[in-house]
């Protein structure tokens, strides 16, 4: 860290100016061109990385229940909702199994090729 304690921005700027003075003009133009091309490429990456996602409505419908419901009413509603819940759960588990099979296929391919 003793090196950074002696760092002076004015001396660094003067050293940079003296280094530029020793360069030939065509070297300076190529340096400017190389820096411009690099900055343009970086700008394109930064500009391209900002992708706006389309607005998607997320509407959640809820049911309002009476406060004085009996246990029989609750169990009857649960029995009525059970097939839909099972269907939703089965679809979710099938999607999970499919995704797991895709990853297994890639893992087997990578293992086969020594990764």
Secondary structure, DSSP 8 states (H G I E B T S, - for coil): -HHHHT--HHHHHHHHHHHHHTS-HHHHHHHHHHHHHHHHHHHHHHHHH-----------------TT--HHHHHHHHHHHHHHHHHHHHHHHHHHHHHHHHHHHHHHHHHHTT-
